[in-house]
C-alpha cells in the first residue's frame, strides 16, 4: 500500500486509493500448485492432482463440466496453463454446479439481499431473505493484505471502475475494477483506504491487496486478446464465449439497470456484506 497518498476527497478515495488495496498484475501468471491449497469442502469430494500440459483446455478435458472444475479450483481460463497443477474430481458429476456455501443463512432471513464472503472457502454467496440465490468463486487478499472479518454494507457502485494511478503493466491500460461494489471505507487510517467487490483475474489462490475479486472474462477478452496473441501465443489463448461473468451477475443483482448511471454512484441501504473465515495459505 502506498504510504504517501493522502485523502483527496471522497470521490478521489474511491477511484484512487482503492487501487492501493486491490491492484495486482492481472497478466502475471503464477504457476502455483492449486493442489496445495486446502478448503474445508475438499473433504467431501475425492480428487486427484493433475499437471496440465500446454494446449490443454477445460472444455477439452472436462466437457460439459469445464465450468464446474474451474469453480472447484477457484480458477479462470487464462490461468489454466501448461505446467500448473490443479485438482480434478474423480467423479465430475460430484462438482456439477459446485457450491460450498450454505443453502440457507437464517441470520439473514429478514434481509432482502445479503452477501456472505467465506474466506476459508474462497467463495461468495448472495442471499435473498436467507436463501442462497448465487454462489461464486473469488480471489482474496494476500497475506498481510486481507480484508478484516466483520459486517459491512454496499454503499457505492461503479460499473466501469478503474484506476487513475496504476496501469496493467504489459499493455499500458488503467487497471480495471469493473462491476465494482464498494463495501468499506476504512476511516481509521489517514488515507481512507477502500475495499470493493469487483471483476478481475482468478488465479486460484489469494492474489489481491484486499478487495474481493470475481470472474470477469469479458474484461479479460477486451484487455488481453491481442496481447495474448502477440506476446504469449505459446501460453495464453484468446478466450471464447460463453464468458465467465460472475462480477457482472452480482453487480446487476445489487444495482437494478434502471437505477444504474453507468458511473460511480452512492447506494442507500445496500446489501449487508459478512466477511468470515481465514483465507487458505
Rosetta blueprint (number, residue, H / E / L):
1 X L
2 X L
3 X L
4 X L
5 X L
6 X L
7 X L
8 X L
9 X L
10 X H
11 X H
12 X H
13 X H
14 X H
15 X H
16 X H
17 X H
18 X H
19 X H
20 X H
21 X H
22 X H
23 X L
24 X L
25 X L
26 X L
27 X L
28 X L
29 X L
30 X L
31 X L
32 X L
33 X L
34 X H
35 X H
36 X H
37 X L
38 X L
39 X L
40 X H
41 X H
42 X H
43 X H
44 X H
45 X L
46 X L
47 X E
48 X E
49 X E
50 X E
51 X E
52 X L
53 X L
54 X L
55 X L
56 X L
57 X L
58 X H
59 X H
60 X H
61 X H
62 X H
63 X H
64 X H
65 X H
66 X H
67 X H
68 X H
69 X H
70 X H
71 X H
72 X H
73 X H
74 X L
75 X E
76 X L
77 X H
78 X H
79 X H
80 X L
81 X L
82 X L
83 X L
84 X L
85 X E
86 X E
87 X E
88 X E
89 X E
90 X L
91 X L
92 X H
93 X H
94 X H
95 X H
96 X L
97 X L
98 X L
99 X L
100 X L
101 X L
102 X L
103 X L
104 X E
105 X L
106 X H
107 X H
108 X H
109 X L
110 X L
111 X L
112 X L
113 X L
114 X E
115 X E
116 X E
117 X E
118 X E
119 X L
120 X L
121 X L
122 X L
123 X E
124 X E
125 X E
126 X E
127 X E
128 X E
129 X L
130 X L
131 X E
132 X E
133 X E
134 X E
135 X E
136 X E
137 X E
138 X L
139 X E
140 X L
141 X E
142 X L
143 X L
144 X L
145 X L
146 X L
147 X L
148 X L
149 X L
150 X E
151 X E
152 X E
153 X E
154 X L
155 X L
156 X E
157 X E
158 X E
159 X L
160 X L
161 X L
162 X E
163 X E
164 X E
165 X E
166 X E
167 X E
168 X E
169 X L
170 X L
171 X L
172 X L
173 X E
174 X E
175 X E
176 X E
177 X L
178 X L
179 X L
180 X E
181 X E
182 X E
183 X E
184 X E
185 X E
186 X L
187 X L
188 X L
189 X L
190 X L
191 X L
192 X L
193 X L
194 X E
195 X E
196 X E
197 X E
198 X E
199 X E
200 X E
201 X L
202 X L
203 X E
204 X L
205 X L
206 X L
207 X L
208 X E
209 X L
210 X L
211 X L
212 X E
213 X E
214 X E
215 X E
216 X L
217 X H
218 X H
219 X H
220 X H
221 X H
222 X H
223 X H
224 X H
225 X H
226 X H
227 X H
228 X H
229 X H
230 X H
231 X H
232 X L
233 X L
234 X L
235 X L
236 X L
237 X L
238 X L
239 X L
240 X L
241 X L
242 X L
243 X L
244 X L
245 X L
246 X H
247 X H
248 X H
249 X H
250 X H
251 X H
252 X H
253 X H
254 X H
255 X L
256 X L
257 X H
258 X H
259 X H
260 X L
261 X L
262 X L
263 X L
264 X L
265 X E
266 X E
267 X L
268 X L
269 X L
270 X L
271 X L
272 X E
273 X E
274 X E
275 X E
276 X E
277 X L
278 X L
279 X L
280 X L
281 X L
